[in-house]
Amino acid sequence: MIPLFLIIAALIGGMNVATDATAGERERGSLEPLLLNPVPRSTLVLGKWIATTAFSVTVVSITAVAFSIAVRYVRLEEVGLQVHLGPGRLLVMAAALLPLCAFASSLLLLVATFARSYKEAQLYLSALLMAPAASSIVLLLIPVRPGPLLMLVPALGQQLLVSDLLRGEPASLELYCLAAIWAMVLTAVAIAATAALFRRERIIFG
């Protein structure tokens, strides 16, 4: 369950920021004055993405550290479980989850831009939480090993990598790089799509 909570933390961490920076600003009437500034739309979207990613990374970091402290007080060996959550493992987990935080933030901004109100944006973004939960159920029913193709599935690839780390298995640098590069490619696509939406009057005025 620890990988699932970390994946969800990456989404929840930036959810309110993404909602407030898009649908929230439109609802308050502050989006139009912001876009009147002589700044490229892509730059504005990039700033919103950086803020959203910062919150996402912060929440994931706090969650990971909290888990590393909590497992020390749980006698997992009595039920035949071993969890490896030392400082080194935490750093490797962070390396695996940082690209996911970047992609999750860009996806949250993209989806929230379509919403006409703050509440509607929250409804859309809450539905995104079902994706990692569904992938976790699939992994419980059909255990799989990390592979190149699975690294191309956002959230699922990172979940498999974190699971291996918690079991103390050696990390594959190739799989880490593949998952990170693909996540950043998807991030760039989502940011570009959001910037294109910000150029449409229908989106600006709701």
C-alpha positions in Angstrom: 0.0 0.0 0.0 2.9 2.4 0.5 3.6 2.8 -3.3 -0.1 3.5 -3.8 -0.2 6.2 -1.1 2.9 7.8 -2.6 1.4 7.9 -6.1 -1.8 9.4 -4.7 0.2 11.9 -2.8 1.8 13.1 -6.0 -1.7 13.8 -7.4 -3.3 15.3 -4.2 -0.3 17.4 -3.5 -0.8 19.7 -6.4 -4.6 19.3 -6.9 -5.7 22.5 -5.0 -3.0 24.6 -6.5 -3.8 23.5 -10.1 -7.5 24.1 -9.5 -7.0 27.5 -8.0 -4.6 28.6 -10.7 -7.0 27.7 -13.5 -10.7 27.4 -12.8 -10.4 29.3 -9.6 -8.8 32.3 -11.2 -11.4 32.2 -14.0 -14.2 32.0 -11.4 -12.8 35.0 -9.5 -12.3 37.0 -12.6 -8.5 37.3 -12.1 -7.5 35.2 -15.1 -8.3 37.7 -17.8 -6.3 40.6 -16.2 -3.4 38.2 -15.7 -3.4 37.2 -19.4 -3.4 40.9 -20.4 0.2 41.2 -19.2 2.9 41.2 -22.0 4.0 37.7 -21.1 3.7 34.6 -23.4 1.0 32.2 -22.4 3.5 29.4 -22.3 5.5 31.3 -19.6 2.4 31.8 -17.5 1.5 28.1 -17.7 5.1 27.2 -16.9 4.9 29.3 -13.7 1.7 27.7 -12.7 3.2 24.3 -13.3 6.3 25.0 -11.3 4.1 26.1 -8.3 1.9 23.0 -8.6 4.9 20.7 -8.9 6.5 22.3 -5.8 3.5 21.4 -3.7 3.3 17.9 -5.2 7.0 17.2 -4.4 6.5 18.6 -0.9 3.6 16.3 -0.1 5.3 13.2 -1.6 8.4 14.0 0.5 6.5 14.4 3.7 4.6 11.2 3.0 7.7 9.2 2.3 9.5 10.4 5.4 6.4 9.7 7.5 6.3 6.1 6.2 10.0 5.6 6.9 9.4 6.7 10.5 6.2 4.7 11.0 7.6 1.4 9.8 10.2 1.5 12.5 7.5 1.1 15.1 5.6 -1.6 13.4 6.7 -5.2 14.0 6.4 -6.3 10.4 8.8 -9.2 10.9 6.1 -10.9 13.1 3.9 -11.3 10.0 6.8 -12.2 7.7 7.2 -8.8 6.0 10.4 -6.8 5.5 10.4 -3.2 4.4 13.6 -1.4 3.4 13.2 2.4 3.9 16.6 3.7 4.8 17.9 7.1 3.8 19.5 5.6 0.6 16.2 4.0 -0.4 14.3 7.2 0.2 16.6 9.1 -2.1 16.2 6.5 -4.9 12.4 6.6 -4.3 12.5 10.4 -4.7 14.4 10.0 -8.0 11.7 7.7 -9.2 8.8 9.9 -8.0 10.0 13.4 -9.0 9.2 12.9 -12.7 5.8 11.6 -11.8 5.2 14.7 -9.7 6.1 16.8 -12.7 3.7 14.9 -15.0 0.9 14.7 -12.5 1.1 18.5 -12.0 1.0 19.2 -15.8 -2.0 16.8 -16.1 -3.8 18.4 -13.3 -3.4 21.8 -14.9 -4.6 20.5 -18.3 -7.7 18.9 -16.9 -8.6 21.8 -14.6 -8.3 24.3 -17.5 -11.4 22.6 -19.1 -13.6 23.1 -16.0 -16.0 26.1 -15.8 -15.9 26.4 -12.0 -13.8 25.5 -9.0 -16.1 22.7 -8.0 -16.3 21.3 -11.4 -12.5 21.2 -11.6 -12.4 19.4 -8.2 -14.8 16.8 -9.6 -12.6 16.2 -12.7 -9.4 16.0 -10.7 -10.9 13.7 -8.1 -11.7 11.2 -10.9 -8.0 11.1 -11.7 -7.3 9.4 -8.4 -9.2 6.3 -9.6 -6.4 5.5 -12.1 -3.6 4.7 -9.6 -6.1 2.9 -7.4 -7.2 0.7 -10.3 -3.6 -0.1 -11.2 -2.9 -1.2 -7.6 -5.9 -3.6 -7.7 -4.6 -5.1 -11.0 -1.1 -5.5 -9.4 -2.6 -7.3 -6.5 -4.5 -9.7 -8.7 -1.8 -10.1 -11.4 1.7 -9.6 -10.0 4.0 -8.4 -12.7 7.7 -7.5 -12.9 8.9 -4.1 -14.1 9.7 -4.0 -17.8 10.3 -1.4 -20.5 6.7 -1.4 -21.7 5.3 -1.0 -18.2 7.6 2.0 -17.6 5.6 3.8 -20.4 2.5 3.7 -18.3 2.5 6.8 -15.9 2.0 6.0 -12.2 2.1 2.2 -12.9 5.8 2.2 -13.8 6.7 4.3 -10.8 4.6 2.1 -8.5 6.5 -1.0 -9.7 9.9 0.7 -9.1 9.0 1.8 -5.6 7.6 -1.7 -4.8 10.9 -3.2 -5.7 12.8 -0.7 -3.6 10.6 -1.5 -0.6 11.4 -5.2 -1.0 15.1 -4.4 -1.1 15.6 -5.6 -4.7 18.3 -3.9 -6.8 17.2 -1.0 -8.9 17.5 -1.0 -12.7 19.0 2.2 -13.9 17.7 1.6 -17.4 14.1 1.3 -16.2 14.5 4.4 -14.0 15.8 6.5 -16.9 13.1 5.2 -19.3 10.3 6.0 -16.8 11.7 9.4 -16.1 12.3 10.4 -19.7 8.8 9.3 -20.8 7.2 11.1 -17.8 9.0 14.3 -18.8 8.0 13.9 -22.5 4.4 13.6 -21.4 4.9 16.6 -19.1 6.1 18.8 -22.0 3.1 17.7 -24.1 0.6 18.5 -21.3 2.2 21.9 -20.7 2.1 22.7 -24.4 -1.6 21.7 -24.6 -2.5 23.8 -21.6 -0.7 26.8 -23.1 -2.6 26.3 -26.3 -5.9 26.3 -24.3 -4.9 29.5 -22.6 -4.9 31.2 -26.1 -8.6 30.4 -26.7 -11.2 33.0 -25.7 -13.7 30.2 -24.9 -11.4 28.9 -22.2 -10.5 32.3 -20.8 -14.1 33.5 -20.4 -15.4 30.1 -19.4 
